[in-house]
Amino acid sequence: MGMIKEFKAFAMKGNVVDLAVGIIIGAAFGKIVSSFVNDIIMPPIGILVGGVDFKDLSVVLREAYVSEGGQEMAAVTLSYGNFIQTVVDFTIIAFAVFMIVKAMNATKKKEEAKPAAPAAPPRQEVLLEEIRDLLKK
């Protein structure tokens, strides 16, 4: 039973929960960026390069064939178009994360630059000052 309590304490620590939330949001963000790249960015680029769909770009290393045993063997291809698509996805995601981190750092610097409000003196100090003033009279 002790092991379950330890695991629960570990799983409920702030860092683990924050990490889980970050991973879930990151996965959803990745899907949004992939859709943005596939559906918004790549079609115009494809038109500019002559109506090419990047996902279809590949080099056939070996054609499909039927083996001596009568079994169909699939073609071996290098799908470099898919690689280009993935690199574009990564570049956009990396840039978006860079902009988010940059904005967060700018916000943090502004908060650090603000002068701290003067703290009220402790109650004990106020009472001692009142006693001193009364003694002066």
MDTraj code that builds the backbone (N, CA, C; nanometers):
import mdtraj as md
import numpy as np

residues = "MET GLY MET ILE LYS GLU PHE LYS ALA PHE ALA MET LYS GLY ASN VAL VAL ASP LEU ALA VAL GLY ILE ILE ILE GLY ALA ALA PHE GLY LYS ILE VAL SER SER PHE VAL ASN ASP ILE ILE MET PRO PRO ILE GLY ILE LEU VAL GLY GLY VAL ASP PHE LYS ASP LEU SER VAL VAL LEU ARG GLU ALA TYR VAL SER GLU GLY GLY GLN GLU MET ALA ALA VAL THR LEU SER TYR GLY ASN PHE ILE GLN THR VAL VAL ASP PHE THR ILE ILE ALA PHE ALA VAL PHE MET ILE VAL LYS ALA MET ASN ALA THR LYS LYS LYS GLU GLU ALA LYS PRO ALA ALA PRO ALA ALA PRO PRO ARG GLN GLU VAL LEU LEU GLU GLU ILE ARG ASP LEU LEU LYS LYS".split()
xyz = np.array([
    [0.0831, -0.1207, 0.0000],
    [0.0000, 0.0000, 0.0000],
    [0.0865, 0.1257, 0.0000],
    [0.2045, 0.1209, 0.0626],
    [0.2944, 0.2352, 0.0686],
    [0.3408, 0.2777, -0.0694],
    [0.3618, 0.1782, -0.1565],
    [0.4084, 0.2070, -0.2917],
    [0.3041, 0.2883, -0.3675],
    [0.1760, 0.2565, -0.3496],
    [0.0684, 0.3282, -0.4183],
    [0.0632, 0.4731, -0.3695],
    [0.0799, 0.4947, -0.2385],
    [0.0788, 0.6313, -0.1839],
    [0.1962, 0.7114, -0.2389],
    [0.3133, 0.6464, -0.2457],
    [0.4304, 0.7157, -0.3001],
    [0.4081, 0.7543, -0.4454],
    [0.3514, 0.6611, -0.5240],
    [0.3266, 0.6895, -0.6649],
    [0.2261, 0.8030, -0.6792],
    [0.1211, 0.8016, -0.5969],
    [0.0194, 0.9064, -0.6032],
    [0.0820, 1.0417, -0.5702],
    [0.1681, 1.0448, -0.4671],
    [0.2345, 1.1699, -0.4301],
    [0.3236, 1.2186, -0.5447],
    [0.3942, 1.1257, -0.6086],
    [0.4801, 1.1609, -0.7214],
    [0.3972, 1.2138, -0.8383],
    [0.2903, 1.1435, -0.8722],
    [0.2089, 1.1791, -0.9875],
    [0.1364, 1.3124, -0.9676],
    [0.1099, 1.3478, -0.8434],
    [0.0358, 1.4706, -0.8168],
    [0.1272, 1.5904, -0.7925],
    [0.2583, 1.5707, -0.7977],
    [0.3492, 1.6837, -0.7839],
    [0.3239, 1.7790, -0.8989],
    [0.3447, 1.9065, -0.8751],
    [0.3182, 2.0082, -0.9766],
    [0.3918, 1.9849, -1.1064],
    [0.5194, 1.9456, -1.0993],
    [0.5988, 1.9305, -1.2217],
    [0.5429, 1.8218, -1.3123],
    [0.5004, 1.7106, -1.2554],
    [0.4493, 1.6003, -1.3365],
    [0.3190, 1.6400, -1.4042],
    [0.2309, 1.7052, -1.3306],
    [0.1029, 1.7488, -1.3869],
    [0.1277, 1.8546, -1.4953],
    [0.2177, 1.9492, -1.4676],
    [0.2500, 2.0518, -1.5677],
    [0.3056, 1.9886, -1.6943],
    [0.3915, 1.8895, -1.6784],
    [0.4498, 1.8216, -1.7932],
    [0.3416, 1.7516, -1.8753],
    [0.2495, 1.6839, -1.8069],
    [0.1418, 1.6137, -1.8769],
    [0.0549, 1.7121, -1.9553],
    [0.0201, 1.8237, -1.8927],
    [-0.0601, 1.9256, -1.9608],
    [0.0161, 1.9791, -2.0819],
    [0.1458, 2.0032, -2.0651],
    [0.2279, 2.0535, -2.1750],
    [0.2321, 1.9569, -2.2920],
    [0.2439, 1.8279, -2.2625],
    [0.2497, 1.7272, -2.3692],
    [0.1173, 1.7214, -2.4444],
    [0.0067, 1.7256, -2.3711],
    [-0.1254, 1.7196, -2.4346],
    [-0.1484, 1.8422, -2.5225],
    [-0.1173, 1.9596, -2.4707],
    [-0.1351, 2.0822, -2.5486],
    [-0.0397, 2.0827, -2.6675],
    [0.0834, 2.0330, -2.6463],
    [0.1801, 2.0258, -2.7554],
    [0.1333, 1.9360, -2.8682],
    [0.0737, 1.8227, -2.8335],
    [0.0228, 1.7313, -2.9364],
    [-0.0894, 1.7980, -3.0165],
    [-0.1790, 1.8665, -2.9471],
    [-0.2884, 1.9357, -3.0160],
    [-0.2327, 2.0486, -3.1036],
    [-0.1342, 2.1194, -3.0516],
    [-0.0720, 2.2287, -3.1265],
    [-0.0034, 2.1739, -3.2513],
    [0.0605, 2.0583, -3.2389],
    [0.1258, 1.9946, -3.3531],
    [0.0264, 1.9621, -3.4633],
    [-0.0925, 1.9152, -3.4245],
    [-0.1961, 1.8848, -3.5236],
    [-0.2416, 2.0118, -3.5954],
    [-0.2558, 2.1203, -3.5188],
    [-0.2970, 2.2478, -3.5788],
    [-0.1924, 2.2948, -3.6785],
    [-0.0658, 2.2880, -3.6393],
    [0.0404, 2.3330, -3.7289],
    [0.0479, 2.2441, -3.8522],
    [0.0339, 2.1119, -3.8351],
    [0.0366, 2.0220, -3.9507],
    [-0.0758, 2.0562, -4.0482],
    [-0.1941, 2.0825, -3.9963],
    [-0.3057, 2.1199, -4.0822],
    [-0.2766, 2.2524, -4.1522],
    [-0.2211, 2.3480, -4.0781],
    [-0.1869, 2.4782, -4.1355],
    [-0.0887, 2.4604, -4.2504],
    [0.0153, 2.3789, -4.2277],
    [0.1158, 2.3564, -4.3324],
    [0.0540, 2.2821, -4.4508],
    [-0.0148, 2.1702, -4.4235],
    [-0.0682, 2.0859, -4.5313],
    [-0.1790, 2.1542, -4.6102],
    [-0.2658, 2.2279, -4.5394],
    [-0.3861, 2.2812, -4.6034],
    [-0.3745, 2.4269, -4.6481],
    [-0.2837, 2.5028, -4.5871],
    [-0.2749, 2.6460, -4.6174],
    [-0.1433, 2.6812, -4.6889],
    [-0.0319, 2.6334, -4.6395],
    [0.0977, 2.6759, -4.6929],
    [0.1414, 2.5951, -4.8146],
    [0.1347, 2.4626, -4.8057],
    [0.1902, 2.3791, -4.9123],
    [0.1128, 2.3868, -5.0453],
    [-0.0201, 2.3987, -5.0489],
    [-0.0877, 2.4080, -5.1799],
    [-0.0378, 2.5247, -5.2662],
    [-0.0263, 2.6483, -5.2109],
    [0.0271, 2.7561, -5.2963],
    [0.1724, 2.7300, -5.3394],
    [0.2536, 2.6735, -5.2496],
    [0.3917, 2.6417, -5.2864],
    [0.3917, 2.5366, -5.3970],
    [0.3021, 2.4377, -5.3849],
    [0.2902, 2.3363, -5.4886],
    [0.2547, 2.3967, -5.6234],
    [0.1644, 2.4955, -5.6239],
    [0.1257, 2.5625, -5.7486],
    [0.2450, 2.6394, -5.8054],
    [0.3203, 2.7063, -5.7167],
    [0.4363, 2.7835, -5.7616],
    [0.5417, 2.6952, -5.8274],
    [0.5547, 2.5713, -5.7800],
    [0.6557, 2.4816, -5.8388],
    [0.5946, 2.3891, -5.9435],
    [0.4803, 2.4272, -5.9968],
    [0.4234, 2.3529, -6.1088],
    [0.3199, 2.2495, -6.0707],
    [0.2405, 2.2752, -5.9675],
    [0.1320, 2.1849, -5.9306],
    [0.1774, 2.0546, -5.8660],
    [0.2933, 2.0562, -5.8008],
    [0.3471, 1.9355, -5.7383],
    [0.2913, 1.9213, -5.5970],
    [0.2444, 1.8020, -5.5633],
    [0.2058, 1.7732, -5.4255],
    [0.3282, 1.7113, -5.3595],
    [0.3809, 1.7778, -5.2579],
    [0.5066, 1.7345, -5.1980],
    [0.4991, 1.5935, -5.1405],
    [0.3812, 1.5545, -5.0935],
    [0.3678, 1.4202, -5.0345],
    [0.3941, 1.3111, -5.1385],
    [0.3710, 1.3435, -5.2665],
    [0.3883, 1.2434, -5.3723],
    [0.5307, 1.2354, -5.4245],
    [0.6171, 1.3274, -5.3837],
    [0.7539, 1.3267, -5.4348],
    [0.8318, 1.2100, -5.3759],
    [0.8855, 1.1262, -5.4620],
    [0.9650, 1.0128, -5.4153],
    [1.0497, 0.9601, -5.5291],
    [1.1493, 0.8819, -5.4915],
    [1.2349, 0.8144, -5.5896],
    [1.2176, 0.6658, -5.5678],
    [1.1881, 0.5930, -5.6749],
    [1.1706, 0.4481, -5.6643],
    [1.3077, 0.3831, -5.6730],
    [1.3485, 0.3159, -5.5658],
    [1.4769, 0.2456, -5.5648],
    [1.4645, 0.1080, -5.6308],
    [1.3493, 0.0455, -5.6078],
    [1.3252, -0.0848, -5.6714],
    [1.1755, -0.0954, -5.6980],
    [1.1415, -0.1292, -5.8188],
    [1.0012, -0.1419, -5.8579],
    [0.9367, -0.2596, -5.7841],
    [0.8044, -0.2563, -5.7758],
    [0.7312, -0.3692, -5.7178],
    [0.7489, -0.4887, -5.8113],
    [0.7548, -0.6069, -5.7539],
    [0.7726, -0.7261, -5.8376],
    [0.7070, -0.8462, -5.7706],
    [0.6948, -0.9542, -5.8462],
    [0.6397, -1.0786, -5.7941],
    [0.7575, -1.1747, -5.7740],
    [0.7706, -1.2242, -5.6506],
    [0.8825, -1.3140, -5.6197],
    [0.8609, -1.4499, -5.6859],
    [0.9647, -1.5330, -5.6794],
    [0.9579, -1.6661, -5.7409],
    [0.8485, -1.7506, -5.6773],
    [0.8178, -1.7225, -5.5504],
    [0.7131, -1.7969, -5.4807],
    [0.5738, -1.7449, -5.5131],
    [0.5633, -1.6420, -5.5986],
    [0.4331, -1.5877, -5.6361],
    [0.3842, -1.4789, -5.5413],
    [0.4698, -1.4349, -5.4512],
    [0.4306, -1.3317, -5.3543],
    [0.4644, -1.1936, -5.4104],
    [0.3693, -1.0991, -5.3998],
    [0.3943, -0.9629, -5.4488],
    [0.4831, -0.8894, -5.3507],
    [0.5892, -0.8299, -5.4014],
    [0.6818, -0.7522, -5.3186],
    [0.6589, -0.6044, -5.3505],
    [0.6439, -0.5247, -5.2467],
    [0.6160, -0.3820, -5.2644],
    [0.7392, -0.3100, -5.3167],
    [0.7155, -0.1958, -5.3812],
    [0.8257, -0.1135, -5.4312],
    [0.8984, -0.0504, -5.3125],
    [1.0280, -0.0283, -5.3297],
    [1.1088, 0.0400, -5.2280],
    [1.1296, 0.1824, -5.2769],
    [1.0849, 0.2808, -5.1969],
    [1.0935, 0.4209, -5.2400],
    [1.1553, 0.5077, -5.1315],
    [1.2179, 0.6160, -5.1749],
    [1.2629, 0.7228, -5.0854],
    [1.1592, 0.8346, -5.0973],
    [1.0823, 0.8562, -4.9929],
    [0.9760, 0.9575, -4.9971],
    [1.0299, 1.0906, -4.9472],
    [1.1118, 1.1557, -5.0275],
    [1.1723, 1.2820, -4.9843],
    [1.0697, 1.3948, -4.9763],
    [0.9587, 1.3864, -5.0475],
    [0.8540, 1.4887, -5.0382],
    [0.7917, 1.4915, -4.9000],
    [0.7701, 1.3735, -4.8443],
    [0.7171, 1.3640, -4.7078],
    [0.8166, 1.4257, -4.6095],
    [0.9464, 1.4032, -4.6345],
    [1.0503, 1.4607, -4.5494],
    [1.0464, 1.6138, -4.5564],
    [1.0325, 1.6680, -4.6779],
    [1.0237, 1.8135, -4.6944],
    [0.9036, 1.8663, -4.6150],
    [0.7912, 1.7970, -4.6237],
    [0.6694, 1.8364, -4.5515],
    [0.6964, 1.8396, -4.4005],
    [0.7638, 1.7372, -4.3501],
    [0.7927, 1.7286, -4.2076],
    [0.8889, 1.8390, -4.1637],
    [0.9867, 1.8703, -4.2467],
    [1.0810, 1.9780, -4.2141],
    [1.0077, 2.1122, -4.2072],
    [0.9157, 2.1362, -4.2996],
    [0.8377, 2.2604, -4.2971],
    [0.7531, 2.2650, -4.1696],
    [0.6879, 2.1535, -4.1341],
    [0.6103, 2.1463, -4.0092],
    [0.6983, 2.1826, -3.8899],
    [0.8151, 2.1180, -3.8823],
    [0.9055, 2.1411, -3.7690],
    [0.9488, 2.2867, -3.7620],
    [0.9832, 2.3439, -3.8771],
    [1.0303, 2.4825, -3.8795],
    [0.9227, 2.5770, -3.8271],
    [0.7994, 2.5557, -3.8680],
    [0.6908, 2.6427, -3.8213],
    [0.6665, 2.6235, -3.6722],
    [0.6663, 2.4986, -3.6254],
    [0.6462, 2.4727, -3.4822],
    [0.7598, 2.5354, -3.4018],
    [0.8840, 2.5155, -3.4470],
    [0.9990, 2.5706, -3.3752],
    [0.9909, 2.7230, -3.3693],
    [0.9502, 2.7866, -3.4802],
    [0.9380, 2.9317, -3.4822],
    [0.8279, 2.9788, -3.3871],
    [0.7145, 2.9082, -3.3855],
    [0.6044, 2.9454, -3.2960],
    [0.6473, 2.9326, -3.1497],
    [0.7160, 2.8241, -3.1168],
    [0.7638, 2.8067, -2.9787],
    [0.8647, 2.9158, -2.9440],
    [0.9531, 2.9488, -3.0384],
    [1.0506, 3.0563, -3.0171],
    [0.9794, 3.1878, -2.9853],
    [0.8748, 3.2199, -3.0613],
    [0.8014, 3.3451, -3.0389],
    [0.7317, 3.3446, -2.9028],
    [0.6759, 3.2298, -2.8629],
    [0.6094, 3.2199, -2.7326],
    [0.7096, 3.2405, -2.6202],
    [0.8245, 3.1731, -2.6289],
    [0.9276, 3.1860, -2.5249],
    [0.9798, 3.3290, -2.5203],
    [0.9986, 3.3897, -2.6373],
    [1.0463, 3.5284, -2.6426],
    [0.9468, 3.6223, -2.5737],
    [0.8179, 3.6037, -2.5997],
    [0.7146, 3.6869, -2.5366],
    [0.7125, 3.6666, -2.3850],
    [0.7263, 3.5396, -2.3427],
    [0.7267, 3.5118, -2.1984],
    [0.8478, 3.5755, -2.1315],
    [0.9651, 3.5689, -2.1949],
    [1.0853, 3.6300, -2.1383],
    [1.0711, 3.7816, -2.1304],
    [1.0108, 3.8434, -2.2317],
    [0.9896, 3.9886, -2.2295],
    [0.8964, 4.0268, -2.1146],
    [0.7922, 3.9472, -2.0938],
    [0.6990, 3.9737, -1.9838],
    [0.7698, 3.9599, -1.8495],
    [0.8515, 3.8569, -1.8380],
    [0.9245, 3.8341, -1.7125],
    [1.0204, 3.9492, -1.6838],
    [1.0894, 4.0009, -1.7879],
    [1.1823, 4.1119, -1.7692],
    [1.1082, 4.2376, -1.7239],
    [0.9879, 4.2616, -1.7810],
    [0.9093, 4.3783, -1.7408],
    [0.8702, 4.3688, -1.5941],
    [0.8319, 4.2485, -1.5501],
    [0.7937, 4.2301, -1.4105],
    [0.9122, 4.2512, -1.3181],
    [1.0315, 4.2036, -1.3599],
    [1.1513, 4.2204, -1.2770],
    [1.1938, 4.3668, -1.2720],
    [1.1681, 4.4418, -1.3783],
    [1.2104, 4.5809, -1.3853],
    [1.1235, 4.6727, -1.2991],
    [1.0001, 4.6319, -1.2699],
    [0.9118, 4.7146, -1.1882],
    [0.9695, 4.7281, -1.0479],
    [0.9718, 4.8519, -0.9940],
    [1.0205, 4.8660, -0.8561],
    [0.9187, 4.8049, -0.7597],
    [0.9712, 4.7386, -0.6611],
    [0.8830, 4.6756, -0.5626],
    [0.8159, 4.7835, -0.4786],
    [0.6893, 4.7644, -0.4488],
    [0.6161, 4.8594, -0.3651],
    [0.6770, 4.8576, -0.2255],
    [0.6934, 4.9763, -0.1646],
    [0.7526, 4.9777, -0.0304],
    [0.6623, 4.9007, 0.0664],
    [0.7226, 4.8105, 0.1362],
    [0.6459, 4.7279, 0.2291],
    [0.6155, 4.8076, 0.3554],
    [0.4983, 4.7857, 0.4108],
    [0.4613, 4.8525, 0.5354],
    [0.5502, 4.7971, 0.6469],
    [0.5933, 4.8840, 0.7382],
    [0.6779, 4.8352, 0.8466],
    [0.5995, 4.7363, 0.9340],
    [0.6702, 4.6432, 0.9942],
    [0.6018, 4.5463, 1.0803],
    [0.5279, 4.6162, 1.1949],
    [0.4211, 4.5544, 1.2398],
    [0.3362, 4.6125, 1.3461],
    [0.4179, 4.6429, 1.4711],
    [0.5114, 4.5558, 1.5023],
    [0.5935, 4.5744, 1.6227],
    [0.6761, 4.7030, 1.6114],
    [0.7278, 4.7304, 1.4918],
    [0.8078, 4.8507, 1.4702],
    [0.7220, 4.9754, 1.4858],
    [0.5992, 4.9710, 1.4347],
    [0.5073, 5.0847, 1.4458],
    [0.4788, 5.1134, 1.5932],
    [0.4530, 5.0077, 1.6699],
    [0.4257, 5.0268, 1.8134],
    [0.5458, 5.0871, 1.8850],
    [0.6660, 5.0408, 1.8520],
    [0.7865, 5.0950, 1.9152],
    [0.8045, 5.2428, 1.8813],
    [0.7738, 5.2816, 1.7571],
    [0.7831, 5.4236, 1.7192],
    [0.6817, 5.5065, 1.7971],
    [0.5603, 5.4524, 1.8160],
    [0.4584, 5.5257, 1.8931],
    [0.5026, 5.5425, 2.0379],
    [0.5588, 5.4386, 2.0940],
    [0.6079, 5.4468, 2.2344],
    [0.7180, 5.5500, 2.2432],
    [0.8113, 5.5502, 2.1444],
    [0.9224, 5.6480, 2.1449],
    [0.8661, 5.7895, 2.1409],
    [0.7655, 5.8122, 2.0519],
    [0.7081, 5.9461, 2.0398],
    [0.6398, 5.9886, 2.1693],
    [0.5718, 5.8928, 2.2339],
    [0.5045, 5.9236, 2.3614],
    [0.6082, 5.9574, 2.4691],
    [0.7212, 5.8874, 2.4720],
    [0.8244, 5.9121, 2.5708],
    [0.8901, 6.0483, 2.5487],
    [0.9003, 6.0895, 2.4234],
    [0.9589, 6.2220, 2.3937],
    [0.8733, 6.3320, 2.4522],
    [0.7408, 6.3112, 2.4524],
    [0.6491, 6.4130, 2.5043],
    [0.6611, 6.4154, 2.6538],
])
top = md.Topology()
chain = top.add_chain()
for i, resn in enumerate(residues, 1):
    res = top.add_residue(resn, chain, resSeq=i)
    for name in ("N", "CA", "C"):
        top.add_atom(name, md.element.get_by_symbol(name[0]), res)
traj = md.Trajectory(xyz[None], top)
